[in-house]
Amino acid sequence: MRTTFDNRIALVTGAGRGIGRSIAISLAQEGVFVICVSRSEKTSAAVAEEIRQNGGKAEALAVDVSNSEAVAKAGKELLEKYEHIDILVNNAGITHDGLVLRMSDEAWDEVLRTNLSSCFYWVKALAYGMARKRFGRIVNISSVVGIMGNAGQANYAASKAGVIGFTKSIAREFASRTVTCNVVAPGFIATDMTNILNEEQSKAVLDKVPLKRLGTADEVASLVTYLCSDQAAYITGQVFTIDGGMVM
């Protein structure tokens, strides 16, 4: 079944690399105009240019998603320019790992602001327009760590668990306006972060995965793209793990 999109405009955060880049490219391949957001103007511009070079439509936007004022300003300017944003994918995320007893307040706060508060900021900035239009797709990227927990990642796990609770709540708030809100929770995905693992670390990771391989960013992007499509109109408030069977 081919997914369909009707002159949609999407905003994808963390689009400069990894999973976010794959999501932006996947949506663009379906004819969606994609606003590629990252903190770095260089990386967001590179992805937008890659999309345009392949016949898609995109623009780049450098925003610190952990800054509520910056997000509010960007959202206001985008709505003045385009009138509506139909699809919001909150993918931006960071890690500052460490055991709780050694974790600084700064490491806790920065991870929570970037991974969780940013979702709140962007929904506040863009979802009112979706509700008025009576169409919207919001997909928030969490992690299996937000479901299972992980030693040394209390801040990251808390932020990703928060994304799940936040999404389920806004799904109920926006359902009457036919705006769907879902979570995609990846497991171990082949990205820059996993490429630095040594052989012993890689084996320890794969021992936890029943399918015995890492997932790909494109596999995550395919799931996100479906949830953003017209075909996913009856799916909201759900958490989709894409993890090779880690969470069953």
N, C-alpha and C positions, 0 to 999 in steps of 0.2 A: 504494500500500500504506500503510495506516495503522499507525503505530507504536503499540505497546502497553506499558503500564506497570502493574504490579500493586502498588498501595498503596506506592509508593516514596517515600523521603525523600531529597532531594538537598541538598548544600551547594555553593554557588557562591561563589568568592572574586572580589573585584573586581566585585561585583554592583551597585555604586552608579551605574554609568554605562556607556555605550558597549557593547562586546561582552558584557560580563558581565551588564549589565541585560537585553539581548536574550535571552541564554541563560536567565536566571532566568525571564523571562516565557514563553519558548517551552516550557520544562519544565512550568511551572505550567499552561499551556494544555492539556497532556496529562494533567492530574490529579495531577501530582507535587507533594508538599509541599516547598516550597523554603525553605531557610535562606539568606537573602541576607547575605553577609559583605562588609564593606568597613571601611576604617580609620575612616571617618566614620559616626557614628551617624545623622546627618541624611540622608545619601544612601541608606544601606541601608534605613532606615525608610521613605523615600519610595517606593522600589521595592517593598518588601513591601506597603505600603499600596495601591499601584497594582494589584498582583496581587489583593489581597483585594477591592478595589472592582470588579474584573472577574470575580469569582466564584471565584478561585483560593485556594489555601492557602499562606501564607507567614509567616515571621517574620524579623526583622532582628537582626543580631548585629554589633557593632562590635569588630573585632579587628585588631591590627597583625600581619599575617601574617609579617612579617620577624622577629618575636620568638618564639623557640622555646617559651619558658615560657608565653607568652600563648596560643599555639596548643594546647599540651598541656593547659592548664587548660580552654580552651573545648571541646576534644574530649572530655575526661573528663565535663564537665558535660552536654554534648549526649547522650552515650551513656547517662548516668544518666537523662536525661529521656526519650529516645526508644528506648533499647535498641539501635538500629541506625541507621546512615546507609548507604543503598544506593548512592548516586551521589555522586561527588566530582568537581567541575570546578575545577581550579586555573587560574584566569584572571588573578588579580591580577598587575599588572606596572607598572613605571615605567621611565623613561629619564633618564639624565644624560649627554647626549652630549658628546663632545669627543675631540680627537686624543689618542692614547695618551701622547705625550710631555708633554701638558698635563693629563692626567687625574689627579685626586687619588685617593689611596687610599680616601677616603670615598666618592667617586662610584663607584669600582669595587665596593667592599664593599656599599654600599646596594643597588645594582642586582642583584648576585648573591644577596644575602639575600632580597630581595623577589621576584625572578623565578624563582629556582631553589631556594634553600634552603626557601622556603615550601612548595614541592611536597613536599619530604622531610618537613617538619614535619607537614603535614596527612595524608600517607599513614601516617606513624607513629602519628598520633592516631586514625585511623579505619579503616584497612584490616584490622586484626586482627579487628574485628567483622564485616567483609565475609567474611573467610576462614572464620570460624566458621559463618556463615550459608550459606556456599557460594554467595554471589551478591554481585556488586559490579561497578560501572562506574566507572573512573577515566579522565577525559579531561583531559590537560594541554595548555594553550594555549601553543604556541611561536610561531614567526614564520618567514617565509621568510628573514629576516636570519640566523637560526640555521643555515640551510643554505648561503646564498650569501655571508654576510659583508657588511659595509657600512662604508666609511670613516667614521670619527668615531663609530662605535658598537661599539667592541671589547668593552666591558663588556656591552652589551645582546646582542650576537651570541653572546658566550661563554655568557651565562646561558640563552639560548634554544637553543643547541646542546646545552648541558648537560641541558636538559629532555628532549631527544630521547633521549640516552643513558640518562638516568635512567629514562624510561618503558619503553624496550626491556628494561632490566634487570628492573624490577619486573614487567613482563608475564610474563617467564619465571619469576619467583619465585612469582607468584600464580596461574599458569595451572591448576595442579592443584586449586585451590580454586574454579575457575570464576569468577574475578574478572578482567575484561578491563581492559587499560590501553592507551590509544591517545593519539596526539598530533594536534592540529589546528594547522596552521601557516598563519595568514592572511598575505596580502600587504597591498596598500594598501587599507584599509577606510575608508569615510567615517565619521569620528568627530570629536570635538572637536580632536584633534591634526591632522587633515588639513584641517579647516575654516579654519585660520589660514593656509594656503598662499596665496601670491599667484598671479597668472595664470601667470607664468613658471615658478614652482615646480610648479604643477599640471601644466603641459605637460611638464616634465621627468619627472614621476612617470608620467604616462600614456604617454609614449614607451617606457617599460619594460614596459608591460602589453599583450600581444597583443589582448586584448578591448577595449582603449581606454576603460575606465571603472574607477572605483573599485568595490570590492565593498561590500556593505552588512552591517551588524551582524546583521541578520535572516538573511542567507544563511549566515553563520558559525554562528549559533544553530541553524539547521535541521540542519546537519551534525552539530553536537555532540549535539543532541537524538536524532538517529538512532543515534549511537554509544552513547548511554545507554539505548536501548530494548531490549526483549526480542528484537527482530529482529536485533540486532547481536551475538548471542551467540558467533559464530564468528570474530569480528574482534578480534585483539589484537596488540600490539607494532607497530602500523602508524603511519605518518606521512601525514596527509592535508593536502596543500597546497590552499588555497582562495585563488587569487591571480590569476585571469584569464589564466593561462598563463605566468606569469613563470618558473616552474620546470617544466621538461618533461623 
